[in-house]
Amino acid sequence: MEKLTNQEESVMLHIWALKECVVKDIVNEMDDPKPPYTTVASIVRNLEQKGYLNTKKYGNVKVYSPKINEDDYKKTFMSGVVKNYFANSYKELVSFFAKEEKISSSDLEEIMKMIEKGKGK
């Protein structure tokens, strides 16, 4: 799975949310100021070439849907971040965010509860 650029990730987030769409749907979902249609169409073409999208053609219209599951993408690239920047330690990752004050002690408690709840399944 090839890493996406920031623009490609942004477009994929909309495609994952929409499930099935045409380029115009993606543009309509984007924040103002909206990028030009041609820019989004170009990004979608790149995503299609990278293997991230399924494409159905109805006459002149291409309808896109995700080929890659959002959770699978997150797992693959978060694992890479942890491996490359945090010595393959999720503990180091969480510690980093705590030191940077991006995560509070109450957040950590909630995470612990989520972990414990997950173990009980």
Secondary structure, 3 states (H helix, E strand, C coil): CCCCCHHHHHHHHHHHHHCCECHHHHHHHCCCCCCCHHHHHHHHHHHHHCCCEEEEEECCEEEEEECCCHHHHHHHHHHHHHHHHCCCCHHHHHHHHHHCCCCCHHHHHHHHHHHHHHHCC
